[in-house]
Amino acid sequence: MTSRRRAPETVVRAAWLILPVVLGGLGHVAALKTNALRFLAAPIDAGAEWNGSSLFGANKTWRGLALMTGFTAMASGLQATLARRYGWTSALRVNQRARASPSAAGAICGLSYCLGELPNSFFKRRLGIRPGARAVRAPRLQYLIDQGDSVAGCLVPLRLIYRSPREELLMAAALGMAFHIGIDQLIYVIGVKSRRP
């Protein structure tokens, strides 16, 4: 089978793999909009500082970690249940090769999504960039890094748990980046957070 014929299947498999994380992200946006679980909206770094500035910043909270992990786990479990019931994986030629239960795999992907953002946040604080703000130099590059850090975090469990081949991972990264940028723009449109310079 040529790579051209396999391309649509790769897109479908990649979209299937990232769907729970996308749904988890939308659930997180809804929770932010309604200010649900605000008692968990405390910074992960608990205000700890390194050379006079916070480790990660006020935007990296326990609420985000809990919601992304929980929502992605639920979405992955529901996806697997519906797929079994209606035979979607066979029809879509999606291979179920996970080394963990669907909910556990989803939780790991949701957690990896959040953990993937922390190194970028750490270095932005070292550069004096405030949480939610953009760098004066190369703001577009920084925006792409901001949107890609969590996507990169998700690729690790996709490879280790689902044993996704390279072309699937690359497609998942491209789709994940597109969805992440779309959700980020949605956040601004519905007013969850404001644009900063």
C-alpha positions in Angstrom: 0.0 0.0 0.0 1.5 3.4 -1.0 2.0 6.1 1.6 -0.6 8.2 -0.3 -3.2 5.5 0.3 -2.2 5.2 4.0 -2.3 8.9 4.6 -6.1 9.1 5.4 -5.8 6.2 7.8 -2.9 7.9 9.5 -4.9 11.1 9.9 -7.9 9.1 11.3 -5.7 7.2 13.8 -3.9 10.3 14.9 -7.2 12.2 15.4 -8.6 9.2 17.3 -5.6 9.2 19.6 -5.7 12.9 20.4 -9.5 13.2 20.7 -9.6 12.6 24.5 -7.0 15.3 25.1 -8.9 17.7 22.9 -12.2 17.0 24.8 -10.3 17.3 28.1 -9.1 20.7 27.0 -12.6 21.8 26.1 -13.8 20.6 29.5 -11.0 22.6 31.1 -12.1 25.7 29.2 -15.7 25.2 30.4 -14.5 24.9 34.0 -12.4 28.1 33.7 -15.4 29.9 32.2 -17.7 28.9 35.1 -14.9 29.2 37.7 -15.6 25.7 38.8 -13.4 24.1 41.5 -11.9 27.5 42.3 -10.5 26.1 45.6 -8.0 24.2 43.4 -7.0 27.3 41.5 -3.8 27.6 43.5 -0.4 27.7 41.8 1.5 24.4 41.6 4.7 26.1 42.7 2.9 27.5 45.9 4.6 30.8 45.3 8.1 29.4 45.5 10.7 31.5 43.8 14.0 31.1 42.0 16.3 34.1 41.7 13.5 36.5 42.6 10.7 35.2 40.3 8.2 32.4 40.6 9.0 28.9 39.4 6.1 28.5 37.0 3.7 31.4 37.6 0.1 31.8 38.8 -1.4 30.3 35.7 -0.1 26.8 36.3 -2.6 25.6 38.9 -3.7 22.4 40.6 -7.1 22.9 39.1 -5.6 22.7 35.5 -3.7 19.6 36.4 -6.7 17.9 38.0 -9.2 18.9 35.3 -7.0 18.0 32.3 -6.1 14.7 33.9 -9.6 13.8 35.0 -11.5 15.0 31.9 -9.0 13.3 29.5 -9.3 10.1 31.5 -13.1 10.2 31.3 -13.1 11.1 27.6 -10.7 8.2 26.9 -12.9 5.8 28.8 -16.0 6.9 27.1 -14.3 6.8 23.7 -13.3 3.2 24.3 -16.7 2.2 25.5 -18.5 3.6 22.5 -15.9 2.2 20.2 -16.4 -1.3 21.5 -20.2 -1.0 21.4 -20.4 0.3 17.9 -17.2 -1.2 16.3 -15.7 2.1 15.4 -12.1 1.0 15.8 -12.6 -1.7 13.2 -14.5 0.6 10.8 -11.9 3.3 11.2 -9.0 0.9 11.1 -7.8 2.2 14.4 -5.5 -0.2 16.2 -6.1 -0.5 19.9 -2.6 -1.3 21.2 -2.6 0.5 24.5 -0.6 -1.0 27.3 -3.0 0.4 29.9 -6.7 0.7 30.4 -8.3 3.5 28.3 -9.0 5.6 31.4 -5.5 5.2 32.8 -4.0 6.0 29.3 -6.2 9.1 29.1 -5.2 10.2 32.6 -1.5 9.8 31.7 -2.0 11.8 28.5 -3.8 14.5 30.3 -1.2 14.7 33.0 1.6 14.7 30.4 -0.2 17.6 28.6 0.1 19.7 31.8 3.6 18.6 32.7 4.8 19.4 29.2 4.0 23.1 29.8 6.1 23.4 33.0 9.6 23.7 31.5 8.5 26.4 29.1 6.8 28.3 32.0 10.0 27.9 34.1 12.2 29.4 31.4 9.7 32.2 30.6 9.8 33.3 34.3 13.6 33.3 34.1 13.4 35.6 31.1 11.1 38.0 33.0 8.0 37.2 30.9 4.9 37.5 33.1 2.3 34.6 33.1 0.0 35.1 30.2 2.3 37.7 28.6 4.3 37.4 25.4 8.0 38.1 24.9 8.9 41.4 23.2 11.4 39.6 21.0 10.0 37.0 18.6 6.5 36.9 20.1 5.2 34.6 17.3 7.9 32.1 17.9 7.1 32.2 21.6 3.4 31.7 20.8 4.2 28.6 18.8 6.4 27.2 21.6 3.6 28.0 24.1 1.1 26.0 22.0 3.5 23.2 21.2 4.9 22.4 24.7 1.9 20.5 25.9 1.5 18.8 22.6 5.1 17.5 22.8 4.3 16.3 26.4 1.5 14.2 25.0 3.7 12.5 22.3 5.6 10.6 25.0 2.7 8.6 26.3 1.3 8.1 22.8 4.5 6.4 21.9 5.0 4.5 25.1 1.4 3.4 25.8 -0.1 3.2 22.3 3.1 2.3 20.5 2.2 4.7 17.8 4.4 4.6 14.7 6.4 7.7 13.7 4.0 8.9 11.0 1.1 8.7 13.4 3.0 10.7 16.0 3.9 13.4 13.5 0.3 13.6 12.4 -0.9 13.7 16.0 1.5 16.5 16.7 0.3 18.5 13.7 -3.4 18.0 14.6 -2.7 18.6 18.3 -1.0 21.9 17.5 -3.9 23.0 15.3 -6.5 22.1 17.9 -4.5 23.7 20.7 -4.2 27.0 18.8 -8.0 26.8 18.1 -8.8 26.2 21.7 -6.5 29.0 22.8 -8.3 31.4 20.5 -11.6 30.2 21.8 -10.4 31.0 25.3 -9.9 34.6 24.2 -13.2 34.9 22.3 -15.3 33.7 25.3 -13.3 35.9 27.6 -11.7 33.3 29.9 -8.5 35.3 29.8 -7.5 38.6 28.1 -4.8 39.2 25.6 -1.6 40.7 26.9 1.2 42.4 25.0 
